[in-house]
Amino acid sequence: MKKKLFGLLIIFCAILLQGSGYKGTLPDLNNREIPAINKEEKPPVNDILPLDKLTLPVKQVKKVDKVAVKYQEDMLEALRQLERIKEVLDGDKSFKNFVAGANVLNLTVQNIQEEFKNEERFQNTIQKLSNINDDTQATKEYWIKINKNAPYVSYYTTKGAYSGAVLNKQLNDFSEVLGSAIRDLKKEFNIE
């Protein structure tokens, strides 16, 4: 049955396709006229300068200081991280976000210090970044200590050092310090 059906299908297709093709007239290629090329025409001589009279503009190639470019990229990344930490302090004061931001900043600063330790021209800004990183790490450690020990110590024994009000004041003060450090670093890189 299948063979008969397949055979009928082939015959049907052959009948449908019979006689199909291009219907129309083709152009006569034997009588085609080819335009004559005038070989005597020459370009005007007055418009062409001799090669010794041409002055080609030479583009001055500036040397790119790859070390300075890499340093600036790394410092801009560190600035972005500092701004993120400041946003956390000014916003919701999320402990986890602050600790994560401080850890990433610490790794970035260590990388910058290691990579550019032999570059004397960058030492001033690296030192500023290192100082603000040290302050960030100290604030992080203080906050970690408060989160660990606050439930277990009394207000009287610690003179309020582990209270939420003292922590909040410390974080607000650090946010102001961080803001001024960010402004100073932006001045170094002429960023508004």
Secondary structure, DSSP 4 states (H G I P E B T S, - for coil): -HHHHHHHHHHHHHHHHTT-S--S----STTPPPPPP-TT----STT---GGG--PPPPPPPPP-HHHHHHHHHHHHHHHHHHHHHHHHHTT--HHHHHHHHHHHHHHHHHHHHHTTT-GGGHHHHHHHHHHHHHHHHHHHHHHHHHHHGGGS-HHHHTTTTSHHHHHHHHHHHHHHHHHHHHHHHHHTT--
